[in-house]
Amino acid sequence: MGSTDVEHLFRYTGEFSETIIASAGGAFVRARDGREILDFTSGQMSAILGHAHPEIVATVGEAVARLDHLHSSFLSDVVLEFASALSALLPPSLSKVLPLSTGAESNEAAIRMAKLATGRFEVVAFDRSWHGVTGGASAATFNGARRGYGAPVPGVLALPTPHAYRSPFASNGAYDWRAELDFGFELIDRQSVGSLAAVIAEPILSSGGIIELPEGYLAALAEHCRRRGMLLILDEAQTGLGRTGDRFAFEHEGVVPDILTLSKTLGAGLPLSATVASPEVEGTCHERDFLFYTTHTADPLPAAVGTKVIEILVRDRLEERARELGRHLKRGLRDLQQRHEPIGDVRGRGLLLGMELVEDRHTKEPAHELGARVGRRCIELGASLNIGRPRHANVFRIAPPLTVTRDQIDLALAILDQALTECAKG
Ligand SMILES: Cc1ncc(COP(=O)(O)O)c(C=O)c1O
C-alpha cells in the first residue's frame, strides 16, 4: 500500500475537506474514522438515489460483466433502450438523444449543435452560470474560474441573472424581472455582431447560489430567443430527474427547450450525461456532418445505469417525494431563519434548496467566513450541507438524495441549528 496522505494529489479545487471518506450507503457517507455523515449535497449534486442503491449495484455488476465498452460507432441494445426510455419521459420535440459522460461534454455538444444548426456562433449565458470547465462550456460559465486561462471562445455574451434577493431591479419587495431581462437583451443586441445562435441557461442556477427563475421568466426568455432565431438550451444537470419536484424543471413553466442537457442526476452519481434535441435540429446537424466523438459516447455500461435510474424514478415517483420532502425541509429552514439572524434568505424548489448567510439582513453583506465555519461544524456534527470554501461559502446548497427520509431531514436541521448557534458565538 502506498501513502494515504494527500501529497500526490493535484489540488483541483482550492482546499479539500479535511474529512477523508472511506465508504457510503444511502444518505450517509462514512469517514475514515468511522463517523457517519449525512450527505446533503448528494455527492456532487448527483446521487439522487443515495449511495450504493441495491438496484444500481446489481445493474453495474451485470452490465460490466455482459457489455462494458464499445467502439463508439457500434450501437448496442442497452444504448438503444436507454435512448428510448429517456425520450419516453420527454415531449416529442425532444426525442433525439446523444449519450455522453459529463455535464460539460453535454453542454459542449449542445453548443456545437446550436452553432451548426443556426449557422451562427454567438452564445448568451447568465452572469452567474456554471456549465462546465471544457472550452465552450467554460466560455459560457461566468460564475468564477475565468481568470488566468487565456482567451475564452469568442462570442459569448452575459445576461443578468434574475436574482430576486440581490437584483438592482428589486426594491421594497417588488422585483421587475421583465425590465431586467429586456434591458439584458438590449445590451446583447448592441454587443452582438449579428450571429446570435443560442441562450444556454440553468432553470435553477445552482453554483450561482440556488437562484430560481421567477415565474414567467422562462417563457419570456424563450420569446426573446424566438424573435432572434436563437435556440434555447436548458442545462438540467442538477434539476433534471425529479430533483425540483417535477421530472424536469422546464415542466414547471411549460416551456420546452430546443436542446436539453442532462448529466449529474441522470447517472445518479455515475458518469452519464445526454444532450437531447428535436428531430429537426438533429436532422440539420446530421446533414452538415455533425461530429461529437468521444471515447465514451454511447457506452453501454453507463447507459444501463441510466435506464435503471429512469425506471426507479418513474416507479417510485421520486419527483413527488422531492416535492413533499422539499416542502418539509424548506419549512424547517424557514423556522431556523426565524431564530438565526444571519439567515438572510431561504429559496429553491423541491429538494434543491438554498440558504444564504449574511452579516446584516439590511445590507445583505455576504457572510463568507461564518458560512465556512458553519459548514465545517456541520460536518463535524454529522451533516455535509456545504463544503466550506471561504470565498463562496455563504450560500448553502442543500440537495439530499431523493430517497432521504423525514427523520434524516430533521437530523440535518437539528445539526444545522446547533452549528449556527455555536458559530454565531464565535
Ligand atoms: C448546471 C451544471 N452544468 C454543467 C456542469 C458541469 O458538469 P461536469 O462537472 O459533470 O462536467 C455542472 C457542474 O457542476 C453544473 O452544475
The ligand as a Gaussian input file, in Angstrom:
#p B3LYP/6-31G(d) Opt

LIG

0 1
 C      -25.612000      23.197000     -14.165000
 C      -24.324000      22.500000     -14.450000
 N      -23.981000      22.240000     -15.703000
 C      -22.841000      21.608000     -16.013000
 C      -21.962000      21.219000     -15.034000
 C      -20.681000      20.533000     -15.413000
 O      -20.808000      19.182000     -15.200000
 P      -19.476000      18.275000     -15.116000
 O      -18.760000      18.741000     -13.910000
 O      -20.036000      16.886000     -14.994000
 O      -18.727000      18.479000     -16.365000
 C      -22.275000      21.458000     -13.693000
 C      -21.346000      21.038000     -12.639000
 O      -21.382000      21.474000     -11.523000
 C      -23.487000      22.125000     -13.396000
 O      -23.823000      22.394000     -12.137000

